[in-house]
Amino acid sequence: MENRVVIGGQWGDEGKGKIVDTLSRDVDWVLRFQGGANAGHTIHIGSEKHVLHLVPSGVLHEGVKCLLGGGMVIDPWSLRDEILALEQRGIKVRDRIFIAANAALLMPYHKRLDELKEEGRKRKSIGTTGRGIGPAYLDKIQRTGMRLGDLQLPAENLERKAIEMILSANELLSTHYDAEPLPSRVLAEELVVLAQFIAPMVVNPYEVLKGVRQGTETVLLEGAQGTLLDIDHGTYPYVTSSNSTIGGALTGSSLAPRSLGEINGIFKAYLTRVGNGPFPTELLGDQGEALREAGGEYGATTGRARRCGWFDMVAARYSADINGLTGAIITKMDVLDSMPSIQVATSYEVDGEPLPCYPVDGNILPRCRPVYREFKGWEKPTTECRRLTDLPANARKYLEFLEAELGTLIVGVSVGKDREQMIWTNTGVTT
């Protein structure tokens, strides 16, 4: 298997965790290249359900090495708890998890600042997860934050540095937000104890990925969130704080473009969004609620109900183009099994005039009105389908339309939660 990138093609929650888990069987490394514990990647194996937030989704395959890349912001408290939870389930991970020394360290004050900033936005709130992601990336860009490599400092030096950072954050909490300070010494001492657990996993990513660069090992690069949440290319300001597109895969992994092979975009057969921001194809009322309940559309990280709508081909083509997708994977196809009719937004209109392409101006998208094409539903179960020929005729027609309009082959279709409920094709779905 050649190296592969898995990128969310929509607003996240496309089912990347399941796809990465499925594709991880034959690789040496799985690498998360951006984001933090604001991600929730859910994997179903038989009756077991695993929800991962920081650890790469390949961890459930014995022998696969997992690297938390330098583009991530990592909460060491959350990471410790996630590793211990996996070990309590009998999954040996301690010798297979590696953490890039240049990844940003997320501290408790980042979470507090995240909460206070969101509260201050009031009606203009972004709808963040409150996990401290934005403030941690801010410290990284300001060159004032700590890194995971700092956990390898002597205990006395680490404690002193942590206290300085917490006292500086407390000053901001007090003067700008009139908020209570955090216990600097207590948290610094906790970090020193955490370092004993985490520091042995911290590595130089350039060094450990030598085999990937030389072609003797393979890697799967795993993204969090989705293209439309990218800090540069998404629906700004209602976006995440990192690059969840192809550029982030490179900067967050220490790999060169020539190391990449396949670039797979993951798209739900419909569309969802968590948090605030424009959503042209959103379904309100009973239709949206029916789709939400059929798809179990509640956030794996926050439990929040996801907003639901029809597939947006305008946004999907944009995602395919800017990421240079070599293939698309459609997930949650089975959620549409009971729908008598299905719609796809094929274009936008603004003030009654057609829009030639997807708008990157955040002031335009809220004014866009979708132009739909309707498809007859198949109203038959697809969960037992394992080949394209097993699918109902109308389901095939729907997929063929998506493939033609996306301009890239559909190489996989998910028809259920379990890792085995997949249809794979290397030649696309068009007959």
C-alpha positions in Angstrom: 0.0 0.0 0.0 1.3 3.5 -0.8 1.2 6.4 1.5 -2.2 7.9 1.9 -3.9 11.1 3.4 -7.4 11.0 4.8 -9.1 14.4 4.9 -12.5 15.5 5.9 -14.3 16.9 2.8 -17.1 18.7 4.7 -17.5 20.3 8.1 -15.9 17.3 9.9 -17.8 14.4 11.5 -17.7 12.6 8.1 -16.6 9.2 9.6 -12.9 9.6 9.2 -12.2 7.5 12.3 -13.8 4.4 10.8 -12.1 4.9 7.4 -8.6 5.4 9.0 -9.2 2.3 11.1 -10.1 0.3 8.1 -7.2 1.5 6.0 -4.7 1.1 8.8 -4.4 -2.7 8.5 -1.6 -2.6 6.0 0.5 0.4 7.0 3.4 0.9 9.3 2.4 4.3 10.7 -0.8 6.3 11.3 -0.1 10.0 11.9 -2.5 12.7 13.2 -1.3 15.9 11.6 -3.4 18.7 13.2 -6.1 19.6 15.8 -6.4 18.3 19.3 -8.9 16.8 21.7 -11.6 18.8 19.9 -11.7 15.8 17.5 -13.9 12.7 18.2 -13.2 9.8 16.0 -15.6 6.9 16.6 -14.8 3.3 15.7 -17.2 0.4 16.0 -15.8 -3.2 16.1 -18.6 -5.6 16.6 -20.4 -4.6 19.9 -17.5 -2.4 21.0 -17.4 1.3 20.5 -14.1 3.3 20.7 -14.0 7.1 20.7 -10.6 8.6 20.2 -9.7 12.3 20.6 -6.0 12.5 20.4 -4.6 9.1 19.7 -4.6 8.2 15.9 -7.3 5.9 14.7 -4.9 3.2 13.7 -4.2 2.3 17.3 -6.7 -0.6 17.3 -4.6 -2.6 14.9 -1.8 -4.4 16.7 1.6 -3.6 15.3 0.7 -0.2 13.8 2.8 2.7 15.1 0.9 5.9 15.9 2.4 9.4 15.8 0.8 12.5 17.2 2.3 15.0 14.8 3.9 18.4 15.2 0.8 20.2 13.9 -1.3 19.1 16.8 -2.0 20.8 20.2 -1.9 18.2 22.9 -3.5 18.2 26.3 -1.3 15.9 28.4 -4.0 15.3 31.0 -6.4 14.2 28.3 -3.8 12.1 26.5 -2.9 10.2 29.7 -6.5 9.4 30.3 -7.1 8.2 26.7 -4.0 5.9 26.8 -5.1 4.5 30.2 -8.6 3.9 28.9 -7.3 1.9 25.9 -5.0 -0.1 28.2 -7.9 -0.9 30.5 -9.7 -2.4 27.5 -6.7 -4.7 27.0 -5.2 -2.8 24.1 -1.4 -2.6 24.4 -0.4 0.9 23.1 2.4 2.3 25.3 5.2 1.0 23.0 3.3 2.0 19.8 2.4 5.7 20.6 4.9 8.4 19.7 4.5 12.1 20.2 6.3 14.8 18.1 8.5 16.9 20.3 7.5 20.0 18.3 3.7 19.5 19.0 2.2 22.4 21.0 1.4 21.7 24.7 -2.1 22.6 25.7 -2.5 23.7 29.4 -5.5 24.1 31.6 -5.4 27.9 31.2 -6.0 27.5 27.5 -9.3 25.8 28.3 -10.3 28.6 30.7 -9.4 31.3 28.2 -11.4 29.4 25.5 -14.5 29.3 27.7 -14.2 33.0 28.6 -13.6 34.2 25.0 -16.6 32.2 23.8 -18.8 33.6 26.6 -17.6 37.1 25.6 -18.7 36.7 22.0 -22.3 36.1 23.1 -24.6 36.1 20.1 -21.5 36.0 17.7 -20.2 32.9 19.4 -18.3 30.5 17.1 -19.5 27.3 18.9 -16.1 26.0 19.9 -15.7 22.8 21.9 -14.2 24.6 24.8 -11.1 22.3 24.7 -8.6 25.2 24.6 -7.6 24.6 21.0 -7.7 28.2 19.7 -5.7 29.7 22.7 -3.1 26.9 22.4 -2.6 27.6 18.7 -2.5 31.3 19.5 0.4 30.8 21.9 2.1 28.7 19.3 1.9 31.4 16.7 2.9 34.1 19.2 5.9 31.8 20.0 5.1 31.9 23.7 3.7 28.4 24.3 5.3 25.2 25.5 6.0 22.1 23.4 5.8 18.4 24.1 9.6 18.4 24.0 9.6 20.5 27.2 8.3 17.4 29.1 11.8 16.0 28.7 13.3 18.8 30.7 14.7 18.1 34.2 11.8 18.2 36.6 12.9 21.4 38.3 13.3 23.2 35.0 9.9 22.0 33.8 8.2 23.0 37.0 9.7 26.5 36.9 8.8 27.0 33.3 5.2 25.8 33.8 4.8 28.1 36.8 6.0 31.1 34.7 3.5 30.2 32.0 0.6 29.8 34.4 1.4 33.1 36.3 1.5 34.9 32.9 -1.9 33.4 32.0 -3.3 34.3 35.4 -2.4 37.9 34.8 -4.4 37.8 31.6 -7.3 36.1 33.4 -7.4 38.7 36.1 -6.8 41.9 34.1 -8.8 41.1 31.0 -11.5 38.8 32.2 -11.7 39.5 35.9 -11.5 35.8 36.5 -10.1 33.7 39.3 -6.4 32.7 38.9 -5.4 29.0 38.4 -3.3 27.3 41.1 0.1 27.7 39.4 2.2 25.4 41.7 -0.4 22.6 41.9 -0.8 22.5 38.1 3.0 22.7 37.5 3.5 19.8 39.9 0.8 17.8 38.1 2.6 18.5 34.8 5.9 17.2 36.3 4.1 13.9 37.2 2.5 13.7 33.8 5.9 14.1 32.2 7.1 10.9 33.7 4.3 9.1 31.9 4.4 11.0 28.6 8.1 12.0 28.1 9.2 8.5 27.1 6.9 8.7 24.1 8.2 12.0 22.8 10.3 11.8 19.7 11.9 13.7 16.9 9.3 13.2 14.1 11.9 13.8 11.4 14.0 11.0 12.8 11.3 8.4 13.3 9.8 8.9 9.9 13.1 8.2 8.1 11.7 4.9 6.8 8.7 6.7 5.2 10.9 9.2 3.5 13.2 6.4 2.2 10.2 4.3 1.0 10.8 1.4 3.4 7.8 2.1 5.5 4.3 3.4 4.8 2.2 6.0 6.5 -1.5 7.0 6.6 -1.9 10.7 7.5 -5.1 11.3 9.5 -6.8 14.7 9.6 -9.3 16.0 12.1 -12.3 18.3 11.4 -12.9 19.0 7.7 -12.0 21.2 4.8 -14.8 23.7 5.4 -13.4 24.3 8.9 -9.9 25.0 7.7 -8.6 28.3 9.2 -7.6 29.6 5.8 -10.0 27.9 3.4 -13.1 27.3 5.5 -16.2 29.4 6.5 -14.2 31.9 8.5 -14.6 32.9 11.3 -16.7 29.8 12.0 -13.7 27.5 11.6 -11.2 25.5 13.6 -7.8 26.9 14.5 -5.6 24.8 12.2 -5.2 23.7 8.6 -7.4 20.6 8.1 -6.6 20.6 4.4 -3.7 19.0 2.4 -1.2 21.7 3.4 -1.7 20.9 7.1 -0.9 17.3 6.3 2.5 18.3 5.1 3.4 20.9 7.8 2.0 18.7 10.6 3.9 15.6 9.6 7.4 16.8 8.6 7.0 14.9 5.2 7.5 16.3 1.7 4.8 16.4 -1.0 6.6 13.7 -2.9 6.0 11.3 0.0 2.2 11.5 -0.5 0.4 8.9 -2.6 -3.4 8.8 -2.5 -5.4 11.7 -1.1 -8.8 10.5 0.0 -11.6 12.9 0.9 -14.3 11.7 3.2 -17.9 12.9 2.5 -21.1 11.9 4.2 -23.9 11.0 1.8 -25.6 14.1 3.2 -24.2 16.9 5.3 -23.8 17.9 8.9 -22.3 20.8 10.9 -21.6 21.3 14.6 -21.4 24.8 15.9 -22.4 28.1 14.4 -21.9 29.5 10.9 -23.5 29.4 7.4 -25.0 26.2 6.2 -26.8 26.7 2.8 -28.4 23.2 2.6 -29.5 22.9 6.2 -32.8 21.2 6.9 -34.9 22.7 9.7 -37.9 21.2 11.4 -39.0 17.6 11.0 -36.8 16.8 8.0 -33.6 17.8 9.7 -34.7 16.0 12.9 -35.4 12.8 11.0 -32.0 12.9 9.4 -30.4 13.6 12.7 -32.0 10.7 14.5 -31.5 8.3 11.6 -27.8 9.1 11.5 -27.2 9.4 15.2 -25.9 12.9 14.6 -24.6 13.9 18.0 -21.0 15.0 18.6 -18.6 12.4 19.8 -16.6 15.1 21.7 -19.4 17.4 23.1 -22.6 15.4 22.6 -24.1 18.4 20.8 -26.8 17.8 18.2 -25.4 18.2 14.7 -27.2 20.4 12.2 -28.2 18.3 9.2 -28.9 19.0 5.5 -28.6 17.7 2.0 -25.3 17.0 0.2 -23.7 20.3 -1.0 -21.9 19.6 -4.3 -20.7 23.2 -4.6 -18.8 22.9 -1.4 -17.7 19.3 -2.2 -16.2 20.3 -5.6 -14.3 23.1 -3.8 -13.0 20.6 -1.3 -12.0 18.1 -4.0 -10.2 20.8 -6.0 -8.2 22.5 -3.2 -7.0 19.2 -1.7 -6.2 17.6 -5.0 -8.2 14.5 -4.1 -7.3 11.3 -5.9 -10.4 9.5 -4.5 -13.5 10.1 -2.5 -15.1 7.8 0.1 -18.8 8.2 0.8 -20.0 7.4 4.4 -23.3 6.9 6.1 -25.0 5.8 2.8 -27.3 3.6 4.9 -28.7 6.6 6.7 -30.6 7.5 3.5 -32.1 4.0 3.1 -35.5 5.0 4.2 -35.7 8.3 2.4 -38.3 8.4 -0.4 -36.5 11.3 -2.1 -33.0 12.8 -1.7 -31.7 16.2 -2.9 -28.3 17.5 -3.8 -27.4 21.2 -4.1 -25.7 21.5 -7.5 -25.3 25.3 -7.6 -25.9 28.5 -5.6 -27.8 31.7 -6.3 -27.2 35.0 -4.7 -29.9 37.7 -5.0 -31.4 35.6 -7.8 -28.2 35.4 -9.8 -26.1 32.3 -10.3 -22.8 32.1 -8.4 -19.9 30.8 -10.6 -18.0 29.1 -7.8 -17.8 28.4 -4.1 -17.4 31.8 -2.2 -14.5 32.2 0.2 -15.8 35.6 1.3 -17.6 34.9 4.6 -20.2 37.6 3.9 -21.4 35.9 0.7 -22.1 32.3 1.9 -24.9 33.2 4.3 -26.7 34.8 1.3 -26.4 31.8 -0.9 -29.5 29.8 -1.8 -29.0 26.3 -3.1 -30.4 25.0 -6.4 -31.3 21.4 -5.9 -31.5 18.3 -8.1 -33.8 15.6 -6.7 -33.2 11.9 -6.7 -35.6 9.1 -6.0 -34.7 7.2 -2.9 -34.1 3.4 -2.9 -36.0 2.6 0.3 -34.2 -0.7 0.7 -31.5 -1.6 3.3 -27.9 -1.3 2.2 -26.1 -2.4 5.4 -25.4 -6.0 4.1 -24.0 -4.8 0.8 -20.4 -5.5 0.2 -20.2 -5.0 -3.6 -21.5 -2.2 -5.8 -23.7 -4.8 -7.6 -25.4 -5.5 -4.2 -26.7 -1.9 -4.0 -30.2 -1.0 -5.1 -30.3 0.6 -8.6 -31.3 4.1 -7.2 -28.4 4.0 -4.7 -26.1 3.3 -7.6 -27.5 6.2 -9.6 -27.0 8.5 -6.6 -23.4 7.5 -6.2 -22.7 7.8 -10.0 -24.0 11.3 -9.9 -21.8 12.3 -6.9 -18.8 10.8 -8.6 -19.4 12.5 -11.9 -19.9 15.9 -10.3 -17.0 15.6 -7.8 -14.6 14.9 -10.6 -12.8 12.2 -8.7 -13.4 8.5 -8.3 -15.4 7.2 -5.4 -13.1 4.4 -4.1 -15.2 3.4 -1.0 -18.7 3.5 0.4 -19.6 3.0 4.0 -23.0 1.3 4.6 -22.9 1.0 8.4 -21.0 1.7 11.6 -18.9 -1.4 11.8 -15.4 -1.5 10.2 -16.5 -4.4 8.0 -19.5 -2.6 6.6 -17.7 -1.2 3.5 -17.8 -1.4 -0.2 -14.4 -0.9 -1.8 -13.7 -0.2 -5.5 -10.5 1.1 -7.1 -12.2 1.9 -10.4 -15.1 4.1 -9.2 -18.8 3.5 -9.2 -19.8 4.4 -12.8 -20.6 1.5 -14.9 
